[in-house]
Amino acid sequence: MRGKPFSARIREHIRRNVVGYIALFCFVIGGTAVAVPSPSKQIKKLSKRINALDQRIAALEGEPDPAIPASLPPTGPAGGDLNGTFPNPQVQEAGLNSGGDLSGPLSAAQVSEAGLEAGGDLAGSTVAAAQIDVGVVGAPEIADVLQRVVLSASELGSASVGGAGQPDFGTQSGFPVILFDPDTDETLDVVVRAPDGVTSNLVDIRLFFTSTGSGPVRWAGVANAVTPDSAETLAAAPQLFTASGPATVTSGQVQDFGLAASSANFQSGDVVRVSFTRDANNAGDTLTADAAVLAVVVSFTTGR
């Protein structure tokens, strides 16, 4: 059976026994216990204190009860200086004070790689030589890079241009270009050497071109490679890959056509020949103007 709150019962008890407490007080200090039938100064003073105590108790009862999780461990979104969800929230960066919460060095046991965000936790020049221990950074910690070999139209020699079945030199809007005829199939051959330290068999080859007209151009590409100091010959150079397809160009704009494939025949140091042919006789090639090639870009993946 539930009655009045305990605090209410205390206040009620004190009010009913004010006179008795005063008499007890007088007896303790050496006087004679005398019941005072009418309020005195001491009673008024004690009454004020009781009222003040009553107000404090009422104020405490008005405070909200502390939040108690409905289940343990707690679940749901975290708040305050925490971010994420329970039971595994993380501390927000905004909730940390520089020089206070993060004073002193951090050890490997205190930092999780999964908790670091590229461009956020390690932004800018925040990591210097003093933060990297000797011998702890190896190949797994360093990302591979893409090395590009760029051959512009102005860099190509006469062996690739101007002969039978080959495109011609020219210019468009002041840019040196290689011109592929709209009526005859013509092929451009370029040779590059694969850099040392190639870590992937994937080779990406792109041709960038423009035109004075608009429409689809049909390109075909093939790549062959020869490994130096091997039994392979130029005449029987192993084929890396071949591809063909259309690329639509808008007059005056630059369009690209790419070959991207992986081949087990490819390795570091290979001499690679790339051949691009405009398949002008194909029904899918309806561009009536020259296709003007600005550059050929060959990309290799290597270790840093």
C-alpha positions, 0 to 999 in steps of 0.5 A, spaced: 500 500 500 502 506 497 501 512 502 504 519 501 511 521 499 516 520 505 518 527 504 511 529 505 510 525 511 517 528 514 514 535 513 507 533 516 511 530 522 515 536 524 509 541 523 505 537 528 511 536 533 514 543 533 512 545 540 514 538 543 521 540 539 522 546 542 520 544 549 526 538 548 531 544 546 529 548 552 530 541 556 537 540 553 540 546 554 538 546 562 532 549 562 525 546 565 521 543 560 515 548 559 510 547 554 508 554 550 501 554 548 502 560 544 507 561 538 514 565 541 520 568 537 523 561 537 517 557 534 517 563 529 524 562 527 524 554 527 518 555 523 521 559 518 527 554 517 522 549 516 518 553 511 525 554 507 527 546 508 520 545 505 521 549 499 528 545 498 525 539 498 519 541 493 525 543 489 528 537 489 522 533 488 521 537 481 527 535 478 527 530 473 529 523 475 536 521 472 535 517 465 536 509 466 537 505 460 531 500 458 536 495 457 544 493 458 548 494 455 545 501 452 543 501 445 541 507 440 544 513 438 550 516 442 550 524 444 554 529 447 561 528 446 560 521 443 558 520 436 555 513 433 551 508 436 551 504 443 554 499 445 560 502 441 560 509 440 566 514 438 569 520 441 567 526 437 573 530 434 569 536 436 569 534 444 576 533 444 581 539 447 587 540 444 593 539 449 588 537 454 584 530 452 590 529 447 596 531 451 602 527 450 604 521 444 599 516 442 601 509 441 599 503 437 595 500 442 591 507 442 590 508 435 586 503 430 587 504 423 580 503 422 578 509 426 582 513 421 579 517 416 583 519 410 583 527 409 580 528 416 584 525 421 590 525 417 589 531 413 594 536 410 601 536 413 599 533 420 604 527 419 611 529 419 618 525 420 617 525 428 610 521 427 613 516 423 617 510 427 623 508 423 622 501 419 614 501 420 612 503 413 613 498 408 610 496 401 603 495 404 603 502 407 604 505 401 599 505 395 601 504 388 601 510 383 599 510 376 605 512 371 603 515 364 607 516 358 604 522 354 605 522 346 603 528 343 602 529 336 608 534 335 612 528 338 611 523 333 616 522 328 615 521 320 615 513 321 608 513 324 605 519 320 605 520 312 606 513 309 602 509 306 596 507 310 598 512 315 595 518 317 598 525 316 600 531 320 596 537 320 593 543 325 586 544 328 585 551 331 593 552 332 594 545 335 598 540 332 594 534 330 594 527 326 589 527 321 585 520 320 582 520 313 574 519 313 574 515 307 580 510 308 582 506 313 589 509 316 593 506 322 597 510 327 603 506 331 606 508 337 612 505 341 613 506 349 617 502 354 613 500 360 617 503 366 620 498 372 616 496 378 610 495 374 605 492 379 599 490 375 598 487 368 593 492 367 595 497 361 590 503 360 591 506 353 587 512 351 587 516 344 584 524 345 581 527 338 577 532 335 574 534 329 571 540 325 565 535 324 560 532 329 559 524 329 561 517 331 568 515 329 569 507 329 576 506 332 580 499 333 586 498 337 591 493 338 597 492 343 603 488 342 609 487 347 616 484 347 620 483 353 628 485 352 633 480 353 628 474 351 627 470 345 621 474 343 621 477 336 618 484 334 615 480 328 612 475 333 611 480 338 605 477 343 599 481 343 596 484 349 589 485 347 585 488 342 579 492 342 574 496 338 568 501 338 565 507 337 566 514 340 562 520 338 565 527 337 562 534 337 565 539 332 571 543 336 570 539 342 575 533 345 573 526 345 577 520 348 577 513 346 580 508 351 583 501 351 584 498 358 585 490 359 589 486 363 594 481 360 599 476 363 604 477 357 605 484 360 611 485 365 616 491 367 621 493 362 617 491 356 617 495 349 610 496 347 607 498 341 600 501 340 596 501 334 590 505 333 586 504 326 580 509 324 575 504 321 573 509 316 570 503 312 565 501 317 558 503 317 558 505 324 563 511 322 559 516 319 563 522 321 565 526 314 571 530 316 578 528 319 578 525 326 584 529 329 588 526 334 592 530 339 595 525 343 596 518 346 596 516 353 599 510 356 598 508 363 602 503 367 601 501 375 607 501 379 609 501 386 611 508 389 
